Amino acid sequence: MSGPLLNALRDAVGADQVITEGDLSAWELDWRKRFRGKALAVVRPADTAQVAAVVRACAAHGAALVPQGGNTGLVGGSVPDTSGTQVLLSLGRLNRIRAIDKANLTLTADAGCVLQTVQEAAAAQGLLFPLSLAAEGSCTIGGNLATNAGGTQVLRYGNARELCLGLEVVTAAGEVWDGLSGLRKDNTGYDLRDLFVGSEGTLGIITAATLKLYPLPAAEMTALGACDSMAQCVQLLGLAQARLGAGLTGFEVMGRFALDLVAKHFPQLPKPLPGAAWTVLLEQSDGEGEQHARALFEALLEQALEDGLVSDAVVAESVAQSHALWHLRESIPLAQAEEGLNIKHDIALPVSRIPAFVEQADAALLERFPGARLVNFGHLGDGNLHYNLQAPEGVVADEFLAAHEAAVNALVYDAVQAHGGSFSAEHGIGSLKREELVQRKSPVALGLMRAIKQALDPQRLLNPGKVL
Ligand code: FAD
């Protein structure tokens, strides 16, 4: 019976923060609208103590909990199942910046802080929090860490994991682990922080984090290059790394069809290098200033033109132009959504294997599914591609997906595996890729993961059915 549990939850957070009626789709439907669940209640605690009280109430009543931040995850991890028995734990009210230590270059924030709020709090102190992704206006630090989010600057600063020095976590038993360390060195036993980062809400509830900050660069500058082949894009990456070193903060690639979709659905956006088979976006951060950054970019692109790696290039003339170029890149997922349902793959490969992978996977897909439209873009500098497929023109997308999604996935993931890659680079496992994990992870790795889950959540109440 849910009555006693609901009463215990109301005692924990106040009756007005336990929502059981009305339209709950903001919490029950995932961002891609592929997973819709039914929650027993949406519970909105205000602080760590209330989160712990909620977890203890759920544990006492044997009720499962689904933690949720901004609900921007792309693998169905943040929504409940359809049983109507799971408690949706929304962390959005844990939204305080707790501290900024300028000398230590750290910021401590509640887990429900929106990523953009954290970036702005750092910038207000003349500092940089470099995690950046298109969902930054609504995703939360807790969700970023729970999914080990990547984004556009991984090449220079690493994933969310590398940007996190400490965590505060509510365990499955409702205890609070205060691991909010601002230490860059601490070898005192197993790394509990790294266990919770990337665990997608299945091992504990992240309630706060201490994050690494960096000095704000004196200048940031963006350029585009037009390449004829993926092999040229990879060679350009090597040249840019050699010339710019740690100054190269982003290296994104966009296939022609991906940008054609942007042009179709957002015709007001610029088309800087029309017709390029591959458009590369390079981002540079410079400690010395704009003139220095521009000179470095111009020398790099002249060399690339001379070496035949690019056929054309542009350097943004202003911050507004840089934003416009990034906006093109960030509009690709939205343009794809406008075009209709599609099959997404968020894959990682050794950079050196990407040209061969793309050539082989493209050919195999087009042979098996003639007319399929391949949308290829992503963080090439990190070896991470969003290698997606849109149904052939004129074919009803849902019917195509229902008939062919499993075969498309098998073909793509087999090719990824053959090239030593990962079938989930950034977005995690959630519900969407759980079966893939079981099939593709080694039995030893799966056994270790199950043992960790059993040790930390023996009642299996934290986000059951996700990841494992
Ligand atoms: P949610 O979606 O709410 O949750 C995600 C998972 O984390 C769920 O399993 C949930 O249970 C768990 N969780 C959430 N909060 C907590 C917590 N406090 N404690 C424990 N578990 C928790 N991802 C990238 O990595 N790189 C990108 O470039 C990128 N770009 C994106 C662009 C768009 C337009 C969109 C919509 C998404 C993008 N994503 C990207 C995916 C998504 O934004 C990230 O996964 C993000 O980190 C999720 O944060 P969230 O707060 O929305 O988490």
Boltz pocket constraint, residues with backbone or C-beta under 6 A from the ligand:
constraints:
  - pocket:
      binder: B
      contacts: [[A, 31], [A, 66], [A, 67], [A, 68], [A, 69], [A, 70], [A, 71], [A, 72], [A, 73], [A, 74], [A, 77], [A, 78], [A, 91], [A, 111], [A, 112], [A, 132], [A, 133], [A, 134], [A, 135], [A, 138], [A, 139], [A, 140], [A, 141], [A, 142], [A, 143], [A, 144], [A, 145], [A, 146], [A, 147], [A, 148], [A, 149], [A, 150], [A, 151], [A, 152], [A, 200], [A, 201], [A, 202], [A, 204], [A, 205], [A, 206], [A, 207], [A, 330], [A, 333], [A, 426], [A, 427], [A, 430], [A, 463], [A, 466]]
      max_distance: 6.0
